[in-house]
Amino acid sequence: MQTETLLSGLKAAGEATRLRLLALCAQSELTVTELVHILGQSQPRVSRHLKLLCDAGLLDRFPEGTWAFYRLAERGGCEELSRALAELISPDDPALARDLARLDEVKRARQERAAEYFRANAGQWNQIRSLYVPETDVEAALLRVFAGRTIGELVDIGTGTGRMLELFADRIGRGVGVDTSREMLAVARARLQDKNLGNAQVRHADMYNLPLASASADAVTVHQVLHFVAEPAGAIREAARILAPGGRLAVVDFAPHTLEALRDEHAHRRLGFTHEEVAGWCRDAGLIPAAPVDLAGEPLTVTIWAADAPKGTVQ
Ligand SMILES: C[S@@+](CC[C@H](N)C(=O)[O-])C[C@H]1O[C@@H](n2cnc3c(N)ncnc32)[C@H](O)[C@@H]1O
């Protein structure tokens, strides 16, 4: 680390509230409102401290609509310093112990909200799930599609409750789920936290315009998302953009079907896709499609389309 960066990082962290903020953000990603509740200080004051920590590269800020989440920086040169500082504070420190107890309250409240949302929607999801092969079969087949691959970075597009991140968590370096639904993201966050999946996170983002670098992901999953969206080809183009050379995209969706009710009752836009349709979008996006896998169910068949970014070429 350069002396200048180290000094500015230490200066930014050298204040009691800011050290507490670092320790808290090391535990969980948190909003300003949550941090205000935990610290018992005014919002402008907490926001000012957060800004100083972000400016020094010790914290990352992820805006999500009118909210913003803060967590320890992951890159940029100060990530080791912020982690080290947060770890140096003894858990027996009375101020930190109080903060952690309040953090627990915040987490519990989050989980209750998420569980409530789940309860309200579970009926709908179960109804659709009963129309095709057990989800465990789909997940096992999807894991096989990625068998033998080293996955540093996985991106799950339209992550919903974050199930794909959970499924792959012990096989990947890091997982990022993106979704446009704040409610879904709240459920996903609570679940990832509940299961202690520290290598996975979710972000509010649109699948057509991902806030992710080109050629950065080893694996991209799009699980039961495309039948809802207006422009599946655009979504695949954007997924191909972020795939690293040799990386693999897997799209999981329904084969063509005639259940119009899914449109009326569950907001489906497309009644499934043919093998060729999805493979064609993949080819147009510069990917090399593999043979699709069908999981025949009654009345819906689930298909897994895999496609690879050419090795040695940046999409
Ligand atoms: C049926 S859910 C599937 C969730 C998850 N992939 C799963 O299988 O459990 C479809 C998800 O796609 C998300 N979605 C729809 N349009 C999107 C867009 N333009 N960008 C990102 N996510 C989107 C929805 O909010 C929803 O969470």
The ligand as an SDF file (V2000), in Angstrom:
LIG
                    3D

 27 29  0  0  0  0  0  0  0  0999 V2000
  -39.6250  -15.6460  -11.3400 C   0  0  0  0  0  0  0  0  0  0  0  0
  -38.4150  -14.6150  -10.6660 S   0  0  0  0  0  0  0  0  0  0  0  0
  -37.0340  -15.7120  -10.7560 C   0  0  0  0  0  0  0  0  0  0  0  0
  -36.1180  -15.4760   -9.6060 C   0  0  0  0  0  0  0  0  0  0  0  0
  -34.9270  -16.4240   -9.5160 C   0  0  0  0  0  0  0  0  0  0  0  0
  -34.0790  -16.3770  -10.6820 N   0  0  0  0  0  0  0  0  0  0  0  0
  -35.4050  -17.8280   -9.2100 C   0  0  0  0  0  0  0  0  0  0  0  0
  -35.4810  -18.6130  -10.1410 O   0  0  0  0  0  0  0  0  0  0  0  0
  -35.7110  -18.1230   -8.0570 O   0  0  0  0  0  0  0  0  0  0  0  0
  -37.9980  -13.4310  -11.9620 C   0  0  0  0  0  0  0  0  0  0  0  0
  -37.1440  -12.2870  -11.4220 C   0  0  0  0  0  0  0  0  0  0  0  0
  -36.6870  -11.4600  -12.5040 O   0  0  0  0  0  0  0  0  0  0  0  0
  -36.6620  -10.1310  -12.0430 C   0  0  0  0  0  0  0  0  0  0  0  0
  -36.6290   -9.1950  -13.1650 N   0  0  0  0  0  0  0  0  0  0  0  0
  -37.6160   -8.9110  -14.0440 C   0  0  0  0  0  0  0  0  0  0  0  0
  -37.2120   -7.9900  -14.9340 N   0  0  0  0  0  0  0  0  0  0  0  0
  -35.9210   -7.6670  -14.6060 C   0  0  0  0  0  0  0  0  0  0  0  0
  -34.9430   -6.7720  -15.1630 C   0  0  0  0  0  0  0  0  0  0  0  0
  -35.2090   -6.0090  -16.2260 N   0  0  0  0  0  0  0  0  0  0  0  0
  -33.7230   -6.7280  -14.5880 N   0  0  0  0  0  0  0  0  0  0  0  0
  -33.4420   -7.4960  -13.5050 C   0  0  0  0  0  0  0  0  0  0  0  0
  -34.3220   -8.3560  -12.9330 N   0  0  0  0  0  0  0  0  0  0  0  0
  -35.5490   -8.4420  -13.4710 C   0  0  0  0  0  0  0  0  0  0  0  0
  -37.9370  -10.0410  -11.2120 C   0  0  0  0  0  0  0  0  0  0  0  0
  -37.9150   -8.9530  -10.3140 O   0  0  0  0  0  0  0  0  0  0  0  0
  -37.9420  -11.3830  -10.4920 C   0  0  0  0  0  0  0  0  0  0  0  0
  -37.3040  -11.3200   -9.2590 O   0  0  0  0  0  0  0  0  0  0  0  0
  1  2  1  0
  2  3  1  0
  2 10  1  0
  3  4  1  0
  4  5  1  0
  5  6  1  0
  5  7  1  0
  7  8  2  0
  7  9  1  0
 10 11  1  0
 11 12  1  0
 11 26  1  0
 12 13  1  0
 13 14  1  0
 13 24  1  0
 14 15  1  0
 14 23  1  0
 15 16  2  0
 16 17  1  0
 17 18  1  0
 17 23  2  0
 18 19  1  0
 18 20  2  0
 20 21  1  0
 21 22  2  0
 22 23  1  0
 24 25  1  0
 24 26  1  0
 26 27  1  0
M  CHG  2   2   1   9  -1
M  END
$$$$
